[in-house]
Amino acid sequence: MPRLPYVAVPKREAERARRALARESLLVRDVRVRREGDRVLFPVEDAEEAARVLEREEVPFELGEGEFESVSGPRSVEEVLRERLGVSCSVPYDVVGDVAVVQIPEELEGYEEEVGRAIMEVHKRVRAVFERGPVRGVFRVRELRRIAGEGPPVTEHREHGCRFRVDLSRCYFNPRLATERRLLADEVVEEGARVLDMFAGVGPITVILKRFVPGVRVVACELNPVAYRYLLENLRLNRVSARAFLGDAGEVVRLLGRFDYVIMNAPKFAHRFLRAAARVVRPGGRVVYYRIAGSVEEAFEEVRERLGGGVELESWREVKPYSPEESLFRLVVRVP
Ligand SMILES: C[S@@+](CC[C@H](N)C(=O)[O-])C[C@H]1O[C@@H](n2cnc3c(N)ncnc32)[C@H](O)[C@@H]1O
């Protein structure tokens, strides 16, 4: 029996909780939900995110960890591959809509098709699996090679109840930043703020802010024409409005007014645009700077070097580890 994190809710709230968790794809599939007295225990993929969803829905809950009975079939891709090939290793993959993107571990080189098929067996909604190659160029697009299933890596992904269409072979999109986007909306950007999403991609930050921050006004900028097309489509799909510009953020900012927040989600090259960003932040406004670095101090030093000693590190978060020595950090920097 697998051991999993769960949320326990009162029986009378169980249906409402189930719907809210299912909407965000947080319920673990293929395991049986458990009753315990007058509580129902839902096994969840991400306890932190599940807690956030239930808080939002005002459903009382408790977090815990326990064993759940498997309903059918194998639970994990690793288990399937261990059974079938006798190889035991972790297989990192992401599911984006009805497509999966997998990093083939060294131990499984030469077995790409089996890995793809195992993912499709475990995730019934996945129609095609792609092997991930390197991310290239300023558009930050990942090279992909189909190893199982059919069709191109064009899909529609759901996140926090929002819909994102994307062509993963021509645009950047990272489903692992879902929690970060929600925190940005819930904890950083204030109601009614004027925001510039400087490197908007297909629009996940813009859409999530518009959906969850009351009265926020967003201007989005993107250089990749394909991503820009999806950005417009995703604004429409989610029935939110934002001004969107196709072009180089460094140039486009000259045409715009002042912002309360400039969000710089381009961890590989945002440093080159710091001065341009600071010029369009109102006095006392914030630059929200994402950077891969060994420490937050190192990332902030880079900001100080470019923007001068008057800037202040208001808050920061380690978003996720990037390599054994480095992490992706989010810095909220107050500009004088
Ligand atoms: C790391 S991605 C982030 C996209 C989006 N914020 C997200 O979270 O999915 C950086 C984006 O910046 C775009 N980009 C690169 N150079 C740019 C520039 N000079 N001006 C505007 N956008 C740019 C890339 O095409 C890419 O979509």
The ligand as an ORCA input file, in Angstrom:
! r2SCAN-3c Opt
* xyz 0 1
  C      11.800     31.890    -19.058
  S      10.587     32.353    -20.236
  C       9.268     32.849    -19.141
  C       7.939     32.924    -19.778
  C       6.767     33.120    -18.809
  N       6.986     34.217    -17.902
  C       6.455     31.855    -18.073
  O       6.546     31.824    -16.842
  O       6.088     30.868    -18.727
  C      11.226     33.876    -20.868
  C      10.424     34.437    -22.019
  O      11.004     35.688    -22.407
  C      10.926     35.818    -23.818
  N      11.941     36.807    -24.214
  C      13.254     36.616    -24.481
  N      13.867     37.786    -24.758
  C      12.922     38.750    -24.646
  C      12.924     40.155    -24.800
  N      14.056     40.813    -25.135
  N      11.779     40.833    -24.627
  C      10.634     40.180    -24.299
  N      10.559     38.839    -24.143
  C      11.684     38.134    -24.299
  C      11.166     34.418    -24.324
  O      10.677     34.238    -25.629
  C      10.407     33.571    -23.274
  O       9.077     33.345    -23.665
*
